[in-house]
Amino acid sequence: MDERKHCSKCNEYKLLSEYYKAKNKPLGVKSACKECLKPSKQNHYQNNKEKYKKAYKEFMERNPFYWNLYPRK
């Protein structure tokens, strides 16, 4: 049986797979669905783009062989 949850923003019942994971919540997912959180996540990225670029660059410096683990297209 597919488990459903009530979204706190759009007030619809959706499958648990339509929510981001959250280990600290009782059902293991956030209270709002992915579709409702998408605009705020995009806005956060746009406002903090340099922070994300810096973190990516540091990750690649620490893990130089990261891309060699996956076959290239």
PEVENQUI-V62428 format. One record per pair of residues at least 4 apart in sequence whose ideal C-beta (glycine too) atoms are under 7 Angstrom apart, sorted by the first residue. I is the first residue (numbers start at 1). J is the second residue. D is the distance in whole Angstrom. If there is no record, write none. Layout:
i=I j=J d=D
i=I j=J d=D
//
This chain:
i=2 j=15 d=6
i=3 j=16 d=5
i=4 j=13 d=5
i=4 j=14 d=6
i=4 j=15 d=6
i=5 j=13 d=7
i=5 j=14 d=7
i=5 j=16 d=6
i=5 j=19 d=6
i=5 j=27 d=6
i=5 j=29 d=7
i=6 j=13 d=6
i=7 j=11 d=6
i=7 j=12 d=5
i=7 j=14 d=6
i=7 j=32 d=6
i=7 j=33 d=4
i=7 j=36 d=6
i=8 j=31 d=4
i=8 j=32 d=5
i=9 j=32 d=4
i=9 j=36 d=4
i=10 j=33 d=7
i=10 j=36 d=5
i=14 j=18 d=4
i=14 j=33 d=5
i=16 j=27 d=7
i=16 j=29 d=6
i=18 j=33 d=5
i=18 j=34 d=6
i=19 j=29 d=4
i=19 j=30 d=6
i=19 j=33 d=5
i=19 j=34 d=6
i=20 j=29 d=7
i=20 j=30 d=5
i=20 j=34 d=6
i=20 j=37 d=7
i=21 j=28 d=6
i=21 j=29 d=6
i=22 j=28 d=7
i=22 j=29 d=6
i=22 j=30 d=5
i=23 j=28 d=7
i=25 j=29 d=6
i=25 j=30 d=7
i=30 j=37 d=7
i=32 j=36 d=4
i=32 j=37 d=5
i=34 j=38 d=6
i=37 j=41 d=6
i=38 j=42 d=6
i=39 j=43 d=6
i=40 j=44 d=6
i=41 j=45 d=7
i=42 j=46 d=6
i=43 j=47 d=6
i=44 j=48 d=6
i=45 j=49 d=6
i=45 j=52 d=6
i=48 j=52 d=6
i=49 j=53 d=6
i=50 j=54 d=6
i=51 j=55 d=6
i=52 j=56 d=6
i=53 j=57 d=6
i=54 j=58 d=6
i=55 j=59 d=6
i=56 j=60 d=6
i=57 j=61 d=6
i=58 j=62 d=6
i=59 j=63 d=6
i=60 j=66 d=7
i=65 j=69 d=7
//
